[in-house]
Amino acid sequence: MSPTLIDLLLCGLAYVVISYFLGVWSKFRPKPTSNSDDSEGGKFDARPPVLDLPPGISWPEEELVDSEIYQ
């Protein structure tokens, strides 16, 4: 047998073995619960983050965009 044929057979065997183990592993994975809530949990905090800015630098005030000015 030529070395190329042996390499192809070993690669094919490795493919079959890996495919088998992936199939078995995917069957035994726990199914996600069917909750209708898509949130990740926890409380929502709408406050902006507190940043430690260097002296003399201030966080800009909220500016109006053109669509808010002409309403």
PDB file as gemmi writes it, atoms N, CA and C in Angstrom:
CRYST1    1.000    1.000    1.000  90.00  90.00  90.00 P 1                      
ATOM      1  N   MET A   1       0.840  -1.184   0.000  1.00  0.00           N  
ATOM      2  CA  MET A   1       0.000   0.000   0.000  1.00  0.00           C  
ATOM      3  C   MET A   1       0.879   1.239   0.000  1.00  0.00           C  
ATOM      4  N   SER A   2       0.430   2.218  -0.737  1.00  0.00           N  
ATOM      5  CA  SER A   2       1.221   3.445  -0.795  1.00  0.00           C  
ATOM      6  C   SER A   2       0.946   4.307   0.450  1.00  0.00           C  
ATOM      7  N   PRO A   3       1.909   5.121   0.838  1.00  0.00           N  
ATOM      8  CA  PRO A   3       1.718   5.981   2.017  1.00  0.00           C  
ATOM      9  C   PRO A   3       0.545   6.956   1.866  1.00  0.00           C  
ATOM     10  N   THR A   4       0.292   7.389   0.643  1.00  0.00           N  
ATOM     11  CA  THR A   4      -0.829   8.317   0.417  1.00  0.00           C  
ATOM     12  C   THR A   4      -2.156   7.634   0.717  1.00  0.00           C  
ATOM     13  N   LEU A   5      -2.307   6.401   0.306  1.00  0.00           N  
ATOM     14  CA  LEU A   5      -3.542   5.661   0.560  1.00  0.00           C  
ATOM     15  C   LEU A   5      -3.729   5.420   2.062  1.00  0.00           C  
ATOM     16  N   ILE A   6      -2.654   5.109   2.744  1.00  0.00           N  
ATOM     17  CA  ILE A   6      -2.728   4.915   4.200  1.00  0.00           C  
ATOM     18  C   ILE A   6      -3.145   6.214   4.886  1.00  0.00           C  
ATOM     19  N   ASP A   7      -2.579   7.356   4.451  1.00  0.00           N  
ATOM     20  CA  ASP A   7      -2.954   8.656   5.010  1.00  0.00           C  
ATOM     21  C   ASP A   7      -4.435   8.957   4.780  1.00  0.00           C  
ATOM     22  N   LEU A   8      -4.917   8.665   3.580  1.00  0.00           N  
ATOM     23  CA  LEU A   8      -6.335   8.913   3.284  1.00  0.00           C  
ATOM     24  C   LEU A   8      -7.236   8.031   4.144  1.00  0.00           C  
ATOM     25  N   LEU A   9      -6.876   6.784   4.329  1.00  0.00           N  
ATOM     26  CA  LEU A   9      -7.678   5.887   5.168  1.00  0.00           C  
ATOM     27  C   LEU A   9      -7.685   6.344   6.628  1.00  0.00           C  
ATOM     28  N   LEU A  10      -6.531   6.755   7.132  1.00  0.00           N  
ATOM     29  CA  LEU A  10      -6.473   7.243   8.518  1.00  0.00           C  
ATOM     30  C   LEU A  10      -7.269   8.539   8.698  1.00  0.00           C  
ATOM     31  N   CYS A  11      -7.215   9.436   7.721  1.00  0.00           N  
ATOM     32  CA  CYS A  11      -8.005  10.671   7.797  1.00  0.00           C  
ATOM     33  C   CYS A  11      -9.500  10.357   7.754  1.00  0.00           C  
ATOM     34  N   GLY A  12      -9.895   9.415   6.903  1.00  0.00           N  
ATOM     35  CA  GLY A  12     -11.300   9.019   6.841  1.00  0.00           C  
ATOM     36  C   GLY A  12     -11.762   8.394   8.145  1.00  0.00           C  
ATOM     37  N   LEU A  13     -10.934   7.538   8.736  1.00  0.00           N  
ATOM     38  CA  LEU A  13     -11.269   6.926  10.013  1.00  0.00           C  
ATOM     39  C   LEU A  13     -11.390   7.982  11.113  1.00  0.00           C  
ATOM     40  N   ALA A  14     -10.460   8.940  11.136  1.00  0.00           N  
ATOM     41  CA  ALA A  14     -10.518  10.011  12.133  1.00  0.00           C  
ATOM     42  C   ALA A  14     -11.788  10.840  11.950  1.00  0.00           C  
ATOM     43  N   TYR A  15     -12.181  11.099  10.689  1.00  0.00           N  
ATOM     44  CA  TYR A  15     -13.405  11.849  10.416  1.00  0.00           C  
ATOM     45  C   TYR A  15     -14.631  11.114  10.951  1.00  0.00           C  
ATOM     46  N   VAL A  16     -14.690   9.819  10.727  1.00  0.00           N  
ATOM     47  CA  VAL A  16     -15.829   9.020  11.198  1.00  0.00           C  
ATOM     48  C   VAL A  16     -15.885   9.009  12.722  1.00  0.00           C  
ATOM     49  N   VAL A  17     -14.747   8.835  13.375  1.00  0.00           N  
ATOM     50  CA  VAL A  17     -14.715   8.787  14.840  1.00  0.00           C  
ATOM     51  C   VAL A  17     -15.112  10.131  15.431  1.00  0.00           C  
ATOM     52  N   ILE A  18     -14.575  11.221  14.899  1.00  0.00           N  
ATOM     53  CA  ILE A  18     -14.921  12.557  15.417  1.00  0.00           C  
ATOM     54  C   ILE A  18     -16.394  12.856  15.177  1.00  0.00           C  
ATOM     55  N   SER A  19     -16.912  12.501  14.000  1.00  0.00           N  
ATOM     56  CA  SER A  19     -18.335  12.733  13.717  1.00  0.00           C  
ATOM     57  C   SER A  19     -19.226  11.942  14.676  1.00  0.00           C  
ATOM     58  N   TYR A  20     -18.834  10.725  14.981  1.00  0.00           N  
ATOM     59  CA  TYR A  20     -19.609   9.902  15.911  1.00  0.00           C  
ATOM     60  C   TYR A  20     -19.641  10.550  17.301  1.00  0.00           C  
ATOM     61  N   PHE A  21     -18.477  10.944  17.808  1.00  0.00           N  
ATOM     62  CA  PHE A  21     -18.443  11.542  19.144  1.00  0.00           C  
ATOM     63  C   PHE A  21     -19.188  12.874  19.191  1.00  0.00           C  
ATOM     64  N   LEU A  22     -19.119  13.670  18.147  1.00  0.00           N  
ATOM     65  CA  LEU A  22     -19.891  14.917  18.124  1.00  0.00           C  
ATOM     66  C   LEU A  22     -21.388  14.641  18.098  1.00  0.00           C  
ATOM     67  N   GLY A  23     -21.797  13.635  17.373  1.00  0.00           N  
ATOM     68  CA  GLY A  23     -23.218  13.280  17.341  1.00  0.00           C  
ATOM     69  C   GLY A  23     -23.715  12.797  18.686  1.00  0.00           C  
ATOM     70  N   VAL A  24     -22.935  11.961  19.350  1.00  0.00           N  
ATOM     71  CA  VAL A  24     -23.312  11.460  20.674  1.00  0.00           C  
ATOM     72  C   VAL A  24     -23.344  12.609  21.680  1.00  0.00           C  
ATOM     73  N   TRP A  25     -22.346  13.483  21.609  1.00  0.00           N  
ATOM     74  CA  TRP A  25     -22.266  14.605  22.553  1.00  0.00           C  
ATOM     75  C   TRP A  25     -23.444  15.565  22.374  1.00  0.00           C  
ATOM     76  N   SER A  26     -23.843  15.819  21.127  1.00  0.00           N  
ATOM     77  CA  SER A  26     -24.929  16.770  20.892  1.00  0.00           C  
ATOM     78  C   SER A  26     -26.279  16.201  21.333  1.00  0.00           C  
ATOM     79  N   LYS A  27     -26.432  14.879  21.363  1.00  0.00           N  
ATOM     80  CA  LYS A  27     -27.693  14.291  21.820  1.00  0.00           C  
ATOM     81  C   LYS A  27     -27.860  14.424  23.331  1.00  0.00           C  
ATOM     82  N   PHE A  28     -26.770  14.370  24.067  1.00  0.00           N  
ATOM     83  CA  PHE A  28     -26.845  14.388  25.525  1.00  0.00           C  
ATOM     84  C   PHE A  28     -26.725  15.777  26.128  1.00  0.00           C  
ATOM     85  N   ARG A  29     -26.605  16.806  25.294  1.00  0.00           N  
ATOM     86  CA  ARG A  29     -26.555  18.164  25.834  1.00  0.00           C  
ATOM     87  C   ARG A  29     -27.919  18.518  26.405  1.00  0.00           C  
ATOM     88  N   PRO A  30     -27.978  19.230  27.533  1.00  0.00           N  
ATOM     89  CA  PRO A  30     -29.277  19.625  28.084  1.00  0.00           C  
ATOM     90  C   PRO A  30     -29.950  20.655  27.182  1.00  0.00           C  
ATOM     91  N   LYS A  31     -31.226  20.462  27.000  1.00  0.00           N  
ATOM     92  CA  LYS A  31     -31.998  21.393  26.175  1.00  0.00           C  
ATOM     93  C   LYS A  31     -32.235  22.678  26.959  1.00  0.00           C  
ATOM     94  N   PRO A  32     -32.200  23.833  26.289  1.00  0.00           N  
ATOM     95  CA  PRO A  32     -32.481  25.083  26.998  1.00  0.00           C  
ATOM     96  C   PRO A  32     -33.947  25.129  27.423  1.00  0.00           C  
ATOM     97  N   THR A  33     -34.198  25.757  28.546  1.00  0.00           N  
ATOM     98  CA  THR A  33     -35.570  25.870  29.022  1.00  0.00           C  
ATOM     99  C   THR A  33     -36.353  26.779  28.098  1.00  0.00           C  
ATOM    100  N   SER A  34     -37.631  26.521  27.981  1.00  0.00           N  
ATOM    101  CA  SER A  34     -38.456  27.281  27.046  1.00  0.00           C  
ATOM    102  C   SER A  34     -39.152  28.437  27.756  1.00  0.00           C  
ATOM    103  N   ASN A  35     -38.378  29.306  28.357  1.00  0.00           N  
ATOM    104  CA  ASN A  35     -38.955  30.514  28.952  1.00  0.00           C  
ATOM    105  C   ASN A  35     -39.169  31.551  27.871  1.00  0.00           C  
ATOM    106  N   SER A  36     -40.251  32.293  27.973  1.00  0.00           N  
ATOM    107  CA  SER A  36     -40.507  33.328  26.979  1.00  0.00           C  
ATOM    108  C   SER A  36     -39.702  34.588  27.272  1.00  0.00           C  
ATOM    109  N   ASP A  37     -39.060  34.662  28.421  1.00  0.00           N  
ATOM    110  CA  ASP A  37     -38.264  35.829  28.792  1.00  0.00           C  
ATOM    111  C   ASP A  37     -36.872  35.692  28.186  1.00  0.00           C  
ATOM    112  N   ASP A  38     -36.493  36.630  27.295  1.00  0.00           N  
ATOM    113  CA  ASP A  38     -35.205  36.567  26.632  1.00  0.00           C  
ATOM    114  C   ASP A  38     -34.111  37.334  27.367  1.00  0.00           C  
ATOM    115  N   SER A  39     -34.440  37.914  28.508  1.00  0.00           N  
ATOM    116  CA  SER A  39     -33.430  38.693  29.214  1.00  0.00           C  
ATOM    117  C   SER A  39     -32.421  37.766  29.883  1.00  0.00           C  
ATOM    118  N   GLU A  40     -31.287  38.339  30.228  1.00  0.00           N  
ATOM    119  CA  GLU A  40     -30.240  37.559  30.865  1.00  0.00           C  
ATOM    120  C   GLU A  40     -30.375  37.589  32.380  1.00  0.00           C  
ATOM    121  N   GLY A  41     -31.398  38.198  32.879  1.00  0.00           N  
ATOM    122  CA  GLY A  41     -31.602  38.252  34.317  1.00  0.00           C  
ATOM    123  C   GLY A  41     -30.972  39.480  34.923  1.00  0.00           C  
ATOM    124  N   GLY A  42     -31.195  39.657  36.194  1.00  0.00           N  
ATOM    125  CA  GLY A  42     -30.634  40.819  36.869  1.00  0.00           C  
ATOM    126  C   GLY A  42     -31.526  42.031  36.721  1.00  0.00           C  
ATOM    127  N   LYS A  43     -31.116  43.120  37.344  1.00  0.00           N  
ATOM    128  CA  LYS A  43     -31.890  44.353  37.275  1.00  0.00           C  
ATOM    129  C   LYS A  43     -31.281  45.288  36.243  1.00  0.00           C  
ATOM    130  N   PHE A  44     -32.137  46.045  35.584  1.00  0.00           N  
ATOM    131  CA  PHE A  44     -31.686  46.997  34.582  1.00  0.00           C  
ATOM    132  C   PHE A  44     -31.416  48.332  35.268  1.00  0.00           C  
ATOM    133  N   ASP A  45     -30.228  48.866  35.053  1.00  0.00           N  
ATOM    134  CA  ASP A  45     -29.847  50.146  35.646  1.00  0.00           C  
ATOM    135  C   ASP A  45     -29.661  51.143  34.514  1.00  0.00           C  
ATOM    136  N   ALA A  46     -30.549  52.144  34.428  1.00  0.00           N  
ATOM    137  CA  ALA A  46     -30.518  53.100  33.329  1.00  0.00           C  
ATOM    138  C   ALA A  46     -29.550  54.248  33.573  1.00  0.00           C  
ATOM    139  N   ARG A  47     -28.913  54.286  34.734  1.00  0.00           N  
ATOM    140  CA  ARG A  47     -27.979  55.375  35.011  1.00  0.00           C  
ATOM    141  C   ARG A  47     -26.716  55.206  34.172  1.00  0.00           C  
ATOM    142  N   PRO A  48     -26.114  56.330  33.744  1.00  0.00           N  
ATOM    143  CA  PRO A  48     -24.858  56.209  33.003  1.00  0.00           C  
ATOM    144  C   PRO A  48     -23.740  55.753  33.930  1.00  0.00           C  
ATOM    145  N   PRO A  49     -22.697  55.177  33.397  1.00  0.00           N  
ATOM    146  CA  PRO A  49     -21.610  54.709  34.246  1.00  0.00           C  
ATOM    147  C   PRO A  49     -20.851  55.879  34.872  1.00  0.00           C  
ATOM    148  N   VAL A  50     -20.293  55.643  36.029  1.00  0.00           N  
ATOM    149  CA  VAL A  50     -19.477  56.647  36.698  1.00  0.00           C  
ATOM    150  C   VAL A  50     -18.060  56.490  36.179  1.00  0.00           C  
ATOM    151  N   LEU A  51     -17.563  57.545  35.512  1.00  0.00           N  
ATOM    152  CA  LEU A  51     -16.239  57.487  34.921  1.00  0.00           C  
ATOM    153  C   LEU A  51     -15.284  58.354  35.727  1.00  0.00           C  
ATOM    154  N   ASP A  52     -14.079  57.890  35.882  1.00  0.00           N  
ATOM    155  CA  ASP A  52     -13.046  58.649  36.574  1.00  0.00           C  
ATOM    156  C   ASP A  52     -12.269  59.424  35.521  1.00  0.00           C  
ATOM    157  N   LEU A  53     -12.728  60.660  35.223  1.00  0.00           N  
ATOM    158  CA  LEU A  53     -12.099  61.465  34.184  1.00  0.00           C  
ATOM    159  C   LEU A  53     -10.949  62.273  34.773  1.00  0.00           C  
ATOM    160  N   PRO A  54      -9.947  62.599  33.977  1.00  0.00           N  
ATOM    161  CA  PRO A  54      -8.840  63.412  34.472  1.00  0.00           C  
ATOM    162  C   PRO A  54      -9.318  64.823  34.817  1.00  0.00           C  
ATOM    163  N   PRO A  55      -8.540  65.552  35.637  1.00  0.00           N  
ATOM    164  CA  PRO A  55      -8.932  66.920  35.991  1.00  0.00           C  
ATOM    165  C   PRO A  55      -9.058  67.800  34.744  1.00  0.00           C  
ATOM    166  N   GLY A  56     -10.086  68.637  34.715  1.00  0.00           N  
ATOM    167  CA  GLY A  56     -10.315  69.543  33.598  1.00  0.00           C  
ATOM    168  C   GLY A  56     -11.141  68.951  32.481  1.00  0.00           C  
ATOM    169  N   ILE A  57     -11.443  67.676  32.527  1.00  0.00           N  
ATOM    170  CA  ILE A  57     -12.256  67.017  31.499  1.00  0.00           C  
ATOM    171  C   ILE A  57     -13.615  66.723  32.111  1.00  0.00           C  
ATOM    172  N   SER A  58     -14.667  67.128  31.413  1.00  0.00           N  
ATOM    173  CA  SER A  58     -16.017  66.873  31.922  1.00  0.00           C  
ATOM    174  C   SER A  58     -16.804  66.104  30.877  1.00  0.00           C  
ATOM    175  N   TRP A  59     -17.746  65.347  31.365  1.00  0.00           N  
ATOM    176  CA  TRP A  59     -18.618  64.573  30.492  1.00  0.00           C  
ATOM    177  C   TRP A  59     -19.561  65.544  29.783  1.00  0.00           C  
ATOM    178  N   PRO A  60     -19.707  65.481  28.452  1.00  0.00           N  
ATOM    179  CA  PRO A  60     -20.560  66.447  27.749  1.00  0.00           C  
ATOM    180  C   PRO A  60     -22.027  66.268  28.133  1.00  0.00           C  
ATOM    181  N   GLU A  61     -22.723  67.374  28.173  1.00  0.00           N  
ATOM    182  CA  GLU A  61     -24.155  67.330  28.457  1.00  0.00           C  
ATOM    183  C   GLU A  61     -24.869  66.704  27.261  1.00  0.00           C  
ATOM    184  N   GLU A  62     -26.052  66.180  27.501  1.00  0.00           N  
ATOM    185  CA  GLU A  62     -26.814  65.551  26.430  1.00  0.00           C  
ATOM    186  C   GLU A  62     -27.257  66.620  25.439  1.00  0.00           C  
ATOM    187  N   GLU A  63     -26.941  66.414  24.179  1.00  0.00           N  
ATOM    188  CA  GLU A  63     -27.284  67.372  23.147  1.00  0.00           C  
ATOM    189  C   GLU A  63     -28.511  66.890  22.377  1.00  0.00           C  
ATOM    190  N   LEU A  64     -29.310  67.847  21.892  1.00  0.00           N  
ATOM    191  CA  LEU A  64     -30.468  67.505  21.087  1.00  0.00           C  
ATOM    192  C   LEU A  64     -30.024  67.276  19.650  1.00  0.00           C  
ATOM    193  N   VAL A  65     -30.583  66.274  19.025  1.00  0.00           N  
ATOM    194  CA  VAL A  65     -30.323  66.042  17.608  1.00  0.00           C  
ATOM    195  C   VAL A  65     -31.349  66.811  16.807  1.00  0.00           C  
ATOM    196  N   ASP A  66     -31.111  66.979  15.516  1.00  0.00           N  
ATOM    197  CA  ASP A  66     -31.984  67.791  14.661  1.00  0.00           C  
ATOM    198  C   ASP A  66     -33.426  67.325  14.715  1.00  0.00           C  
ATOM    199  N   SER A  67     -33.678  66.030  14.780  1.00  0.00           N  
ATOM    200  CA  SER A  67     -35.056  65.536  14.770  1.00  0.00           C  
ATOM    201  C   SER A  67     -35.801  65.928  16.044  1.00  0.00           C  
ATOM    202  N   GLU A  68     -35.085  66.127  17.165  1.00  0.00           N  
ATOM    203  CA  GLU A  68     -35.747  66.537  18.409  1.00  0.00           C  
ATOM    204  C   GLU A  68     -35.992  68.049  18.441  1.00  0.00           C  
ATOM    205  N   ILE A  69     -35.191  68.829  17.732  1.00  0.00           N  
ATOM    206  CA  ILE A  69     -35.327  70.282  17.747  1.00  0.00           C  
ATOM    207  C   ILE A  69     -36.584  70.712  16.992  1.00  0.00           C  
ATOM    208  N   TYR A  70     -36.880  70.107  15.870  1.00  0.00           N  
ATOM    209  CA  TYR A  70     -37.969  70.550  14.991  1.00  0.00           C  
ATOM    210  C   TYR A  70     -39.294  69.900  15.314  1.00  0.00           C  
ATOM    211  N   GLN A  71     -39.460  69.313  16.463  1.00  0.00           N  
ATOM    212  CA  GLN A  71     -40.749  68.681  16.783  1.00  0.00           C  
ATOM    213  C   GLN A  71     -41.716  69.680  17.346  1.00  0.00           C  
TER     214      GLN A  71                                                      
END                                                                             
